[in-house]
Amino acid sequence: MSDNNQKIHVVFVNHTAQLGGGEIALRNLLERLDPASFEVSVVLCAEGPLVEQIEKRHRVRVIPMSSRIGEARKASIGWKSFLKLRDVVSALRYTWRLSRSIRRLRAQLVHTNSLKSHILGGIAGRLAGVPVIWHMRDRIAPDYLPRSAVQLVKILSGLIPTFIIANSQATLDTLLGETPEKNRKARSRVIHDGCEVPVSTSWPGPNQPLKIGLIGRISPWKGQHIFIEAAAMLRNEFPDVVFQIIGAPLFSEFEYESEVKRLTRELQLESQVEFTGFLRDVQSAIHQLQIVVHASTVAEPFGQVVIEGMATGRPVIATNGGGIPEIVVDQVTGLLVPMNDARALADAMASLLRNPEEARAMGARGRRRVNDLFTIERSAKAVEQVYLDLLCPRSLRAGTAEAEPREAALQARADYE
């Protein structure tokens, strides 16, 4: 058997190749999976920047999805979409194509990374006779998804996935909150996303302008309008502070970007607000900031930008909901503020600007917390352990006490070939 055949082959499926938070988390994970133990193939349902970022290290196959399905927002997932005959036929054809591709790749595990891929890729994996892992990066709750989508995903979560990874306890609770604890532990695990922790950090020089940045896709629920309203409240006390909006709209959210820019003009903040657009190197942008802001108006499943800001030693202000409190210890490693509250956000920013030494100390504590709990290496190792657990029944491990978990998993591999 060749070295390549000794590896556990995992096929990842994601419905988009645009760089949203889930895709960035997927890219980070793929970069850290042990290449000596795991062979990785990635199936994407569209072309996009994610293809270029991962194809140098991993086999990538793009299987185009019909535009009606691929461009539908996750908010449209629900019973009505399942009842449209044309969409059902298109989805079934696509699922069959995915299934054939998974078989040809000789996958041992299918790891899906988004709501659409959970359904289409999950069914395809089951048709191919391969265990399926759902990596949940969305809160399955009525404030985040339509009620019909919540019902559908909860029902399918008991039928499709062999195992569920959630990016936060908050995410898992929305999906399996009514499931008995014993059953939850048997088929799910919380694995927080991770990021790279820079070896060293630097701060802008004394002659550089003070900058506060909100990083992420420009979208109504990301709260750029709240950030602008809060900036207007600080204009008189801090006229030299620059407020940066780092990111760009995705999908059909360009109208919201125009609204935010119009709000900036109406509040006469053109000289203090900068729109950088999409930046490939977000870490370099964070190094130019004194404060990182997260202003989502809906509870976040996790908060990739929050850990990236903390990893760089910046004090973080974030809205208090979803998975964010699992990351930020209020008043210790950052400040938590209520959602949709521009006044509270402005007060938090003013507090850090007035107390720069405490702001830096808070940033240092946040960096240590990320180094302890939210590194990409830690996250990847935990995901690898899920793979080994699925391919290595407990009874087999108990009977091979001297064997390493990976060796036992490889021994059990024949069950899936």
N, C-alpha and C positions, 0 to 999 in steps of 0.2 A: 504493500500500500504506500503511495507517495506521500510526501509531507503535506501536500495540499489536501489529500483525502483524509488526513488525520484531523483536519480542522472541522469545527462545527459551522455549518453553512446557514447564515441568517439572511433572509430576504426582507428588506425594509420596503414598505409601500407608503407613499405620501401623495396626496391628490394634487399638490401644486409645487412649482419650483420657484415661486416668488419668495422673497426673504422676509417672512413674518417671524414672530417669536418662536413658534413651534419648529419652523424650518431651521432657524439659527441654533436652537437647542439640539435638533437632530444632527446638524453638521458638526457641532461640538462633540456630541457623543461618538459619531463615526470616526472622528480624528483620534479618539482615545481607546477604542476597543482594541484588545490585544491581537495584533495581526498573526502572532504565532499560534493562537488558539481558535480564532474565529475568521472564517471567510465571509465577506460581506458583499451582497449585491443589492442595488437600490433600484426600485421601479418607481418612476414618477409618471404622473398622468398628463404632464405638459412640459414644454420647454421653459427655461427661465434661468436666472443667475445661479440658482442652487446647483444646476447641472455642472457648470464650470467649476464651482468650488469643491465638488466632491469627486469628479470623474478622474482626477489625477491619481487618486489613491484607491478608488473602488470602482467596480464594474457598475455602470449606470445604464439602464434601459428606459427610454421614454416610450410609453404606450399611450398615444393621444386619446383623450376622453372627449366625447361629444361636447360641444360648447354649451348646450342646454344644461348638462349636468355639471361640467367643470366650472362654469362661470356662476352657477347658482350659489348664493350666499348661504352660510351655514344656518342662518335664521330661517331659511326656506325648507330645511329638512323637516319632514313630518309626514303624517298620514296622507295629506293632500298630494304630496309629491309622489307617494307610493301608488296613488290611485290614477295617475295620469298614464294611460296606456302607452303612449309613445315613449315617455321617459322610462317606464318599466322595461319595455323591450330593449331600449338602448342600454340601460343599466345591466340587464341580463347578458346581453352580448358582450359588454365590456368585462363583466365579471368572468365570463367563460374564457375570454382572451387572457385575462390575468391568471386564471387558474392554469391554463396551458403553459404560460410562461414560468410560473412557479414550479410546475412539474419538470419542465426542461432544465431549469436551473438546479434541480435536485436539492431543493431547499429542505432543511430539517426544522426550521422555525420561520414563521412569518411574523414580522414586527410592524404593526401599523401605527401611523403617527398623527392622524387627523380624523375628524369625524367622518368625512366621506370615505377615507381609506379604511376606517374601522368597519364600515358596512360592506363596501365593495371588495376591498382587499381581504377583509376577514372572511367573507363568504367564499372568495376564491381560494383562500388557504384551506378552508374546510373541505371544499370540493377536491382539492389536491391531496387531502389526507394528511395535512401538516398542522401541528399545534400552532395556535394563533395567540399572539400577545397584543392586547390593546394598550397603547401608551397614551393615557388620557391627559390631555393638555387643555381641556375645556371643562368648566363647571357645568354640570347638568342640572340647571336650576332655572326657574321661570324668569328671573331677572337677567339671565344671560342668553337664554334660548327661548323660542316659542314653546308654549306648554305642550303642544302636540309633539315637538321634537324631543322634549324631555321624556315624555311617555314612551316614545318609540325607542330612544337610545337605552332607556332603562330596561325595557323588555328584551331588546337585542343583546344587552350585556349579559343576560343569563343564558343566551342561546349560542352566540358566536365565539367569544374569546375563551381560550383555555386558561388564560391568566391575564390580570389587569395590573399595569403599572400606572400609578397616579403621580403627577408632579407635585402634589401637596396633599396634606390631610384634608384640607378644605375641599379640594377637587374630589377626592375619594368619598368623602361624606355625602356629597351631593348625588353621587352615583349609587352607592351601596349603603347609605345611611340606615335603611330599614333591614338590612341583612344581619342576621345574628353574628356576633363577633367571631365565633369559631369558624363559621363559613367564610367570613371576610378574610381571615388570616390564611385560609387554605388556598384562596384563589386571587389574592391581591396583595400589593405591597406599595407603600409610599417611597418613592425615590425622588428626592429633590433634584432639579436640574443643577448643573454646575457650570463654572466658567474658569477661564485661565486667571490665575492670580499673578500679576506682574511681579517680577523679581524685585524691582524697586519702583518707587513712585516719585514724582516731582511735582512741584507746584509752580504756577505762573510767577514770573518775576515781579518785583515791587512796582515796576512801571507798566505792567500789563493791566488791562481793565478787569474789574471784577465781573465774573460771568456766572450766571445761574442757568442751567440747562435742563430742558425737558426732552427726553430721548425716546423715540419710538414712532411707529406709524402714525400719520396724521389721520385721526378718525374721531368722530364725536365722542365715543366712550373712552378715549384716551385723555380727554379733558384739556386739550390745548386752549380752548376758550376760557376755562377756569384759570389757567396759568396766566393768560393775558389780563384777565380781570384783576387777578392778584397783583400783577406787575404794576397796573395803574394805581393801585392803593399805596405802592411804595415809591412812586415817582418823586414826590416832594422830599422825602427823607434821604433817598438814595438815587439822585439824578444821574450818577455816573455808572450805575450797574447796567450791564448788558444781559438781556434775557434771550437765550437761544432756544429755538425750536429746531431740534435735530431729527430729521426724518422726512418721509414723503408719504403721500397717500397711496393706498393700494386699491385695486378693484375699482369701485365706482364712487370713491370718496373725494374726488377732486373738487366737488361743489363745497364740501365742508372746508377744505383748505382755503378756498376763495372767501368763505364767510369769516374765517379766522383772520385773514389778512385785512378784510374790510373792518373787522372789529378793532384791529390794531390801528388803522387809520382814524377811525371814529374816536378812539381814546387818545389820539395824538401821541402814539408811542413809536412812530417809525424810527426815531433816532436811537431807541433803546432796545428794540426787538429785532433779532436776526433770524431769518429762515435759511438754514443751511442746505436744505434738500437732503437726499439720501447720501450718506457717507459710508464708504466701505470700511474705513478704519475708525470705528466708534471709540476704541480705547484712546486714540490720540486726541479725539475731541473731548473726552472726559478729562484728560490731563490739562486741558485749558480752562476747566471749570473750577469754581470754588464750592458749588453746591449742586447736587443732582436732585431733580424733582420728578416724582411720579404722581400724576394727578388723575388717574382713572376715575370715571364716574360710576362704574360698575365694578363689583368685586372681582379682582384678578384671580385667575387660577393659581398663578405663581408670581412671577415678577423678575424676568431675566435681566432687565435693565437695572433693577434694584441691586442685585448681587454684583453686577458689573461695576456699578458706581461704588459700592462698598469695597470691592476688591482693589480699587484704585485709591482707596483711602479718603474718598470724599464723603462728607456728611450727606445723608440722604433724607429727604422729606417725602413721605409716601402716604397714600390714602389707606385708611384702616379698614380692610375687608379682604375676604378670600384668603389666599395663601400668604399675603404680605406679612401679617403678624408672626408667621412661622420664620420669617427672615429677619425682620427688624425688631429689636428690643427697644421699645419706646423710651426716649430720654437717655438711652445708653449707647446704642449703635445707630441711632437715627431718630427722627421725629415722625409720629403718626398723626394724621389729621383726618377729620371726617370727609367723606366723599361729597362732591358738589358744594364745597364751602370755600369760596374764594377768600373770605375774610380770615378763616383759620389758616389757609395756606400762606397768605400774606404775613400774618403774625409769626408763623414758623420761620419764614425766610428772614424776616426782620430780626428775630431772636438770634439766628446764626450770624447774620451780618454784624450785629452789634457786639457779638462775643466771638471773635475769630479764633482765639486760642481754644475755647471750649469746642468750637466747630471742628478744629483740627483733631482734638483729642477724641471727639466722637467718631470722626472718620477713621482714626487709627484703631479704635475698638471695633468698628464695623469690618475693617480689613482683616483683623484677627478672627472675627466670627466666620467670615467667608472662608478663610484658610482652614478653619477647624471643621466646617460643616458643608460648604458649598463649592468645593473644587470639582472640576470636570473629571479628575482622576477618581475621586471618591464615587461620583455618580456612575461612571463607566464600570467600575468594579462591582457595584451593586447590581447593575443591569446584567453583567456577565454572570453573576451568581444566580439570577433568575433563570438564565438560559441553562445553566448546569443543573439547577433544581428540577426544571421541567424534563430534561433529557436523562435524569438520573433519579429514578424512584428511591424513596427513603429506604425501602426494604433492600434494594441493591447496595446502597451505601453502607447499611448496617452489616451486610454480609462481606464487605470488603474494607475492613477497618484500616488496613495499611494503605489502601489506594487513595490517591489524591482525588478531589471531586471531579476535576477535568478528566482524569483517566477513567473514572467510573462512568462519566457521561459518554465518553467515546465508546466504552464497552457496551453501553445501552443503545448506541446509535443504530445498530442493526434493526431495532424495532421499527425504524422509520424508513428503511430502505427496501 
